[in-house]
């Protein structure tokens, strides 16, 4: 059996998915309770509370008119074209 080292990072894993009529930006920010997401001026702002203070992440979006939701530590931003 071969072992694989997995590096931990404080930065969320972000992926973009392109579809004909929309794009999705998906980020895994962990399962912290009380995490929030808001879309402000073409940027998704994610705030994750922690023992050492809040962590804030900003995800640049390709256009205005995005909707963001967070479920179980995963942020999903839908951008309609």
Helices and strands as residue ranges (DSSP letters): E 13-18, E 22-28, E 36-40, E 43-48, E 55-60, E 66-71, E 74-80
